């Protein structure tokens, strides 16, 4: 049996007096003229140096000070992922304030809960549409004194308002917070119940940035390192990376519109990416369907198969046969090089988190020359607790603990974390805080296992483990992830708790479906509801299910499924802002469909297992 606890000592001595503003001060002292950001400028990008960013931050911090924001005040922020996000973030740190980020897709009732629970006294929004949503609940938020809108020149107006504020006042304010003090209040994305506010301290960010930069030095501390952020900075994952980039001197660009992601990658040419698995699935599926449309689907699939086989042999340290080597070289010219170019041509690493990636995609991208460093963490752990390293990564795992972090497994396999990254408490919720810890270790709610070298594998959510009527324990993720990799599948929820067999609810991917339909000689404009009952579509979904079933025992395999005629979205209330499924809501809303699946015994089987 492998060990159940791994603790990695910090490699940078802790500084309990440091706060997040010190990371920018250090960066400006070290490389004032290095480009720290790039902003869209016509068809290209315009660089903003460390010194220029610092100047803009202080000018805006003066504006917040002049507008009556006092150290310790909570300020809500509702905006997309742009340069202005980091500018506002650091200006609030310098003003001594505490930002409360709100997902830009949040509903009025969610906005109200977060601003009310946090005690925010002001809010910054990006657009008229965001302002309208806030207006709907403004009457229920008596503490909100000011609302500033970025698209109404809020930054320029505040900067002007702060002209008379002395530099010394901002220096005084930025020095007030010590390491143990609250830096930001981030609300969990709430796949169950009301979101809880996580109190993350300055030390959580400072110590984690300083240690992670060393652990990932090949990614973030190489000359010319750059990244294009497109996942929401309201989420702790992108927020941590944006602060890490400032500490490490990585040039950061932003593209909030994922439909414009490929052109932006092409012009920005980042060296590393931060993404969630759904992005890698989309890149792969789009390339496959494009090849299919051009009559080269067979070549693409052969290339993908060779890529995965080649990478698996390399990881296992086995010899790659000459035939596969030659095939791999040919496919590199025909297929892999084109995909590399589509991502800008310079991507060497991609950091993936927030959901399991699946070994197939990890091996595929590895063969393109992109090392996907899968990591693991939660809002409560300031994003990463573990991550694969550039010097050693194992596809299918979420890597070893980061320096300064300890990870252990409880008796039931639950992953528990302690260290520099673990949050202080849930805001104004001592009961939830007490329930979240076991003797100083944070209980993640995830179940995992270690290998002998301390590489962690997450096997599922503790609360999501399904126990069938026959007493079989089934982890939904093991079935859902491979099915969701199919181009036409949007989302999957595996059901079967206390039932005689396992079933699945499936939604179709409306973006990928038209191309797939056209490639299969079906009308590309077929409505989702019609596609859900179409025999060819059902056969394709069946194929994906058979493939997933081939990796599990008969008792764990999916025997029946239903394809829904609608999608699950954040707007429909079935996905969180980071696109995780709200399992409990889905089980409730689709109870009739689930009942129907079990209305008659299974007389056929979709189980292609010997």
HELIX and SHEET records of a PDB file:
HELIX    1   1 UNK A   20  UNK A   30  1                                  11    
HELIX    2   2 UNK A   50  UNK A   66  1                                  17    
HELIX    3   3 UNK A   83  UNK A   95  1                                  13    
HELIX    4   4 UNK A  108  UNK A  118  1                                  11    
HELIX    5   5 UNK A  128  UNK A  137  1                                  10    
HELIX    6   6 UNK A  138  UNK A  140  5                                   3    
HELIX    7   7 UNK A  150  UNK A  152  5                                   3    
HELIX    8   8 UNK A  154  UNK A  161  1                                   8    
HELIX    9   9 UNK A  167  UNK A  174  1                                   8    
HELIX   10  10 UNK A  202  UNK A  215  1                                  14    
HELIX   11  11 UNK A  217  UNK A  220  1                                   4    
HELIX   12  12 UNK A  236  UNK A  248  1                                  13    
HELIX   13  13 UNK A  258  UNK A  260  5                                   3    
HELIX   14  14 UNK A  261  UNK A  268  1                                   8    
HELIX   15  15 UNK A  277  UNK A  293  1                                  17    
HELIX   16  16 UNK A  297  UNK A  315  1                                  19    
HELIX   17  17 UNK A  322  UNK A  331  1                                  10    
HELIX   18  18 UNK A  332  UNK A  336  3                                   5    
HELIX   19  19 UNK A  337  UNK A  342  1                                   6    
HELIX   20  20 UNK A  359  UNK A  368  1                                  10    
HELIX   21  21 UNK A  379  UNK A  381  5                                   3    
HELIX   22  22 UNK A  430  UNK A  436  1                                   7    
HELIX   23  23 UNK A  462  UNK A  464  5                                   3    
HELIX   24  24 UNK A  476  UNK A  484  1                                   9    
HELIX   25  25 UNK A  510  UNK A  519  1                                  10    
HELIX   26  26 UNK A  528  UNK A  531  1                                   4    
HELIX   27  27 UNK A  535  UNK A  549  1                                  15    
HELIX   28  28 UNK A  554  UNK A  556  5                                   3    
HELIX   29  29 UNK A  583  UNK A  589  1                                   7    
HELIX   30  30 UNK A  591  UNK A  597  1                                   7    
SHEET    1   A 5 UNK A   5  UNK A   8  0                                        
SHEET    2   A 5 UNK A 405  UNK A 409 -1                                        
SHEET    3   A 5 UNK A 414  UNK A 419 -1                                        
SHEET    4   A 5 UNK A 441  UNK A 450 -1                                        
SHEET    5   A 5 UNK A 437  UNK A 438 -1                                        
SHEET    1   B 5 UNK A   5  UNK A   8  0                                        
SHEET    2   B 5 UNK A 405  UNK A 409 -1                                        
SHEET    3   B 5 UNK A 414  UNK A 419 -1                                        
SHEET    4   B 5 UNK A 441  UNK A 450 -1                                        
SHEET    5   B 5 UNK A 456  UNK A 461 -1                                        
SHEET    1   C 2 UNK A  35  UNK A  41  0                                        
SHEET    2   C 2 UNK A  44  UNK A  49 -1                                        
SHEET    1   D 4 UNK A  98  UNK A 102  0                                        
SHEET    2   D 4 UNK A  74  UNK A  78  1                                        
SHEET    3   D 4 UNK A 122  UNK A 125  1                                        
SHEET    4   D 4 UNK A 146  UNK A 149  1                                        
SHEET    1   E 3 UNK A 182  UNK A 187  0                                        
SHEET    2   E 3 UNK A 197  UNK A 201 -1                                        
SHEET    3   E 3 UNK A 425  UNK A 426 -1                                        
SHEET    1   F 2 UNK A 226  UNK A 229  0                                        
SHEET    2   F 2 UNK A 251  UNK A 254  1                                        
SHEET    1   G 5 UNK A 272  UNK A 275  0                                        
SHEET    2   G 5 UNK A 349  UNK A 352  1                                        
SHEET    3   G 5 UNK A 371  UNK A 378  1                                        
SHEET    4   G 5 UNK A 383  UNK A 387 -1                                        
SHEET    5   G 5 UNK A 400  UNK A 401 -1                                        
SHEET    1   H 2 UNK A 466  UNK A 467  0                                        
SHEET    2   H 2 UNK A 473  UNK A 474 -1                                        
SHEET    1   I 3 UNK A 489  UNK A 495  0                                        
SHEET    2   I 3 UNK A 502  UNK A 508 -1                                        
SHEET    3   I 3 UNK A 558  UNK A 563  1                                        
END                                                                             
